Amino acid sequence: MTASDDTGATVPETPLDSWVRALAAELGVDPGVVDVAALLDVARDAAHGVARPATPLTTFLLGYAVASGTVGLDEGMRRTSALAAGWQERAGALGGTGA
């Protein structure tokens, strides 16, 4: 994976970039399809909007849905973030704690 800054200049690979590249290779996935920043945003939304343990479950379910063809990646990320953003309010209306 090659990263660049806002000016388009190449920046050194981070440990996270190296991990994503290695894991993608191990799992037979093109690392070019991994939008790290967008996936981290979805993970953050789940952690803050639902609960920290929701993060790995959320990213797994999102990936599974995309792989099974039930939703595209961009639409899945948008819908996941929207659901997480309103989760505390929704859970409270349903009588739950949300966490």
C-alpha positions in Angstrom: 0.0 0.0 0.0 1.2 3.4 -0.8 0.1 6.3 1.2 0.1 10.0 0.3 -0.5 13.2 2.2 -2.9 16.0 1.3 -0.3 17.3 -1.3 0.0 13.9 -3.0 3.5 13.4 -1.7 4.3 9.8 -0.8 4.6 9.1 3.0 6.3 6.2 4.7 4.2 3.1 5.3 2.9 2.8 8.9 2.7 -0.4 10.9 -1.1 -0.4 10.2 -0.4 -0.2 6.5 2.0 -3.1 6.8 -0.5 -5.1 8.7 -3.3 -4.5 6.2 -1.1 -5.4 3.3 0.1 -8.6 5.0 -3.3 -9.7 6.2 -4.8 -8.9 2.7 -2.2 -11.1 1.1 -2.7 -13.9 3.7 -6.5 -13.8 3.1 -6.2 -13.5 -0.7 -7.7 -10.0 -0.8 -6.6 -7.1 -2.9 -5.2 -4.5 -0.4 -6.2 -1.8 -2.8 -9.9 -2.3 -1.9 -9.2 -1.6 1.7 -10.2 2.0 2.6 -8.5 2.0 6.0 -9.6 5.5 7.0 -13.3 4.8 6.1 -13.3 1.5 7.9 -11.7 3.1 11.0 -14.5 5.7 10.9 -17.2 3.0 10.9 -15.4 1.2 13.7 -15.2 4.5 15.7 -18.9 5.1 15.1 -19.8 1.7 16.5 -17.5 2.0 19.5 -18.8 5.4 20.4 -22.4 5.0 19.4 -23.0 1.5 20.6 -20.2 0.1 22.8 -16.6 -0.7 22.3 -17.2 -4.5 22.0 -19.5 -3.7 19.0 -16.5 -2.6 16.9 -15.1 -6.0 15.8 -18.7 -7.4 15.4 -19.7 -4.4 13.4 -16.7 -4.6 11.0 -17.2 -8.4 10.6 -20.9 -8.0 9.8 -20.2 -5.2 7.4 -17.5 -7.2 5.6 -19.8 -10.3 5.5 -22.6 -8.3 4.1 -20.4 -6.8 1.4 -18.9 -10.2 0.5 -22.3 -11.9 0.3 -23.5 -9.1 -2.0 -26.4 -7.9 0.1 -24.9 -4.3 0.2 -22.1 -2.4 -1.5 -19.2 -1.2 0.6 -19.9 2.5 0.5 -23.6 2.0 1.1 -22.9 -0.5 3.9 -20.5 1.9 5.6 -23.0 4.7 5.3 -25.9 2.7 6.7 -23.7 1.2 9.5 -22.5 4.6 10.7 -26.1 6.0 10.5 -27.4 3.2 12.6 -24.6 3.5 15.2 -25.1 7.3 15.4 -28.7 6.9 16.5 -28.2 3.8 18.5 -28.2 5.2 22.1 -31.4 7.1 21.4 -33.1 4.1 19.7 -32.0 1.7 22.4 -33.3 4.1 25.1 -36.7 4.2 23.3 -36.8 0.4 23.3 -36.0 0.3 27.0 -32.4 -0.8 26.6 -29.2 0.8 27.7 -27.6 0.7 24.3 -24.4 -0.8 25.7 
